[in-house]
Amino acid sequence: MAKSSAKGRYICKVGFYDVYAKDNLKPAKESKNKWAIGEVISTDYIIYHSKKMIEKGLHTKDQAINKAKELLGVKYRDVYGLN
């Protein structure tokens, strides 16, 4: 099992940025199981550079990847081959 992260689920790397997905949960219904997890309402995508949050509030994976490419700039897109 993977260790859970406060940042969310790791999605991918774009250059030197990391894209994470954080799920917003609806509270779990009353249950005798202590491990019951609520239902996922929505997912927000967050861009990090190292431990620093760069951008948050993106609603799709494609939006997050495109924003990370935009943040990289032309020079680093060429270095990482992301054109």
C-alpha positions as CSV (number, residue, x, y, z in Angstrom):
1,M,0.0,0.0,0.0
2,A,1.1,3.5,-0.8
3,K,1.5,6.1,1.9
4,S,-1.2,8.7,1.7
5,S,0.0,12.2,1.0
6,A,-1.4,15.6,2.2
7,K,-0.7,16.9,-1.3
8,G,-3.1,14.3,-2.9
9,R,-2.5,11.6,-5.5
10,Y,0.6,12.0,-7.7
11,I,-0.4,12.2,-11.4
12,C,2.6,13.1,-13.5
13,K,5.7,15.2,-13.9
14,V,5.9,18.1,-16.5
15,G,9.4,19.4,-16.7
16,F,10.3,20.2,-13.1
17,Y,6.7,20.6,-12.0
18,D,4.6,17.8,-10.3
19,V,0.9,17.5,-10.8
20,Y,-1.2,16.1,-8.0
21,A,-5.0,15.4,-7.7
22,K,-6.8,16.2,-4.5
23,D,-10.3,14.6,-4.1
24,N,-13.1,16.5,-2.3
25,L,-15.2,14.0,-0.4
26,K,-18.8,13.9,0.8
27,P,-18.9,12.7,4.4
28,A,-19.4,8.9,4.8
29,K,-22.8,7.7,5.8
30,E,-23.2,6.2,9.3
31,S,-21.5,2.8,9.2
32,K,-20.2,0.2,11.6
33,N,-17.0,0.0,9.5
34,K,-14.5,2.5,10.8
35,W,-12.7,2.6,7.4
36,A,-15.7,3.8,5.4
37,I,-14.7,6.6,3.1
38,G,-17.0,9.2,1.7
39,E,-18.1,9.6,-1.9
40,V,-15.9,11.8,-4.2
41,I,-17.7,15.0,-5.1
42,S,-15.0,16.6,-7.2
43,T,-11.3,16.6,-7.9
44,D,-9.0,19.6,-8.0
45,Y,-5.6,19.4,-9.7
46,I,-2.6,21.2,-8.1
47,I,0.8,22.0,-9.5
48,Y,3.9,21.8,-7.2
49,H,7.5,22.7,-7.7
50,S,9.4,20.7,-5.0
51,K,7.3,21.4,-1.8
52,K,6.0,24.8,-3.0
53,M,2.5,25.0,-4.4
54,I,2.5,27.0,-7.7
55,E,-1.1,26.7,-9.0
56,K,-4.3,25.2,-7.6
57,G,-8.0,25.1,-8.5
58,L,-7.6,23.4,-11.9
59,H,-10.5,21.1,-12.7
60,T,-9.2,18.7,-15.3
61,K,-5.9,16.8,-15.8
62,D,-5.5,18.3,-19.3
63,Q,-5.9,21.8,-17.9
64,A,-3.2,21.1,-15.2
65,I,-0.7,19.7,-17.7
66,N,-1.2,22.6,-20.1
67,K,-0.8,25.2,-17.3
68,A,2.4,23.5,-16.2
69,K,3.7,23.6,-19.8
70,E,2.8,27.3,-19.9
71,L,4.6,28.0,-16.6
72,L,7.7,26.2,-17.8
73,G,8.3,28.8,-20.6
74,V,9.7,28.3,-24.1
75,K,13.3,27.7,-23.0
76,Y,12.6,24.8,-20.6
77,R,10.0,23.3,-23.0
78,D,12.8,22.9,-25.5
79,V,15.1,21.4,-22.8
80,Y,12.5,18.8,-21.7
81,G,11.2,18.2,-25.3
82,L,7.6,19.2,-24.5
83,N,6.8,21.1,-27.7
